[in-house]
Amino acid sequence: MFGLGAGEILIILVIAFLLFGPKQLPEVGRQVGKAVKGFKETAEDLRKSVEPEINMIQQEVKMVEQDFQASMKEAEEEINAAGQKPEQSQKSINESGQA
């Protein structure tokens, strides 16, 4: 529970008992419980509202990555094709010079 051990919780309870007394302690406990519940509900609502946005952003990133990979492959193929054209021209020159 929040990374607290039994000893720490016991110390907190003793301090709370000394500060608030036996009459106010149940009411303080209810208020703390309500606050923790409200915090959990707020955190869950926030997670539910943010999670779809994060999923949408992740999908967009994947699409951009796929487009980038396709563009890189296309550019690489064009570079390879451009590199082969001069070699083919040189071969045809050499063959015509030998004839």
C-alpha positions as CSV (number, residue, x, y, z in Angstrom):
1,M,0.0,0.0,0.0
2,F,1.8,3.1,-1.3
3,G,5.1,1.4,-0.5
4,L,4.5,1.6,3.3
5,G,5.3,-1.3,5.6
6,A,3.2,-2.3,8.6
7,G,5.5,-0.4,10.9
8,E,5.1,2.9,9.1
9,I,1.4,2.5,8.9
10,L,1.2,1.8,12.7
11,I,3.3,4.9,13.4
12,I,1.0,7.0,11.2
13,L,-2.1,5.6,13.0
14,V,-0.6,6.3,16.4
15,I,0.3,9.9,15.4
16,A,-3.2,10.4,14.0
17,F,-4.8,9.0,17.2
18,L,-2.7,11.5,19.3
19,L,-3.5,14.5,17.0
20,F,-7.3,13.9,16.6
21,G,-8.3,11.8,19.6
22,P,-10.6,8.9,19.7
23,K,-13.8,11.0,18.9
24,Q,-12.6,12.7,15.7
25,L,-10.5,9.8,14.4
26,P,-13.4,7.9,12.7
27,E,-14.5,11.1,10.9
28,V,-11.0,11.9,9.8
29,G,-10.6,8.4,8.5
30,R,-13.9,8.7,6.5
31,Q,-12.7,12.0,5.0
32,V,-9.3,10.5,4.1
33,G,-11.1,7.5,2.5
34,K,-13.4,9.8,0.5
35,A,-10.4,11.8,-0.7
36,V,-8.4,8.7,-1.7
37,K,-11.5,7.4,-3.5
38,G,-12.0,10.7,-5.3
39,F,-8.3,10.8,-6.3
40,K,-8.6,7.2,-7.7
41,E,-11.7,8.1,-9.7
42,T,-10.1,11.3,-11.1
43,A,-7.0,9.3,-12.1
44,E,-9.1,6.7,-13.8
45,D,-11.1,9.3,-15.6
46,L,-8.0,11.0,-16.8
47,R,-6.5,7.6,-17.9
48,K,-9.7,6.9,-19.9
49,S,-9.7,10.2,-21.6
50,V,-5.9,10.2,-22.4
51,E,-5.6,6.5,-23.4
52,P,-7.6,6.8,-26.7
53,E,-5.5,9.8,-27.7
54,I,-2.3,8.0,-27.0
55,N,-3.5,5.0,-29.1
56,M,-4.4,7.3,-32.0
57,I,-0.9,9.0,-31.8
58,Q,0.8,5.6,-31.8
59,Q,-1.2,4.5,-34.9
60,E,-0.2,7.7,-36.7
61,V,3.4,7.2,-35.8
62,K,3.3,3.6,-37.2
63,M,1.7,5.0,-40.4
64,V,4.4,7.6,-40.7
65,E,7.1,5.0,-40.1
66,Q,5.7,2.8,-42.8
67,D,5.5,5.7,-45.2
68,F,9.1,6.6,-44.4
69,Q,10.3,3.0,-44.9
70,A,8.5,2.8,-48.2
71,S,10.1,6.2,-49.3
72,M,13.5,5.0,-48.2
73,K,13.1,1.8,-50.2
74,E,11.9,3.7,-53.3
75,A,14.8,6.1,-53.0
76,E,17.3,3.2,-52.6
77,E,15.9,1.5,-55.7
78,E,16.2,4.8,-57.7
79,I,19.8,5.2,-56.6
80,N,20.6,1.7,-57.5
81,A,19.0,2.1,-60.9
82,A,20.8,5.3,-61.5
83,G,24.1,3.7,-60.6
84,Q,23.5,0.8,-63.0
85,K,22.7,3.1,-66.0
86,P,26.3,4.5,-66.4
87,E,27.7,1.0,-66.2
88,Q,25.4,-0.2,-69.0
89,S,26.4,2.9,-71.1
90,Q,30.1,2.1,-70.5
91,K,29.5,-1.5,-71.6
92,S,27.8,-0.5,-74.8
93,I,30.6,2.0,-75.6
94,N,33.2,-0.7,-75.0
95,E,31.3,-3.2,-77.2
96,S,30.9,-0.7,-80.0
97,G,34.6,0.3,-79.9
98,Q,35.6,-3.4,-80.2
99,A,33.4,-3.9,-83.3
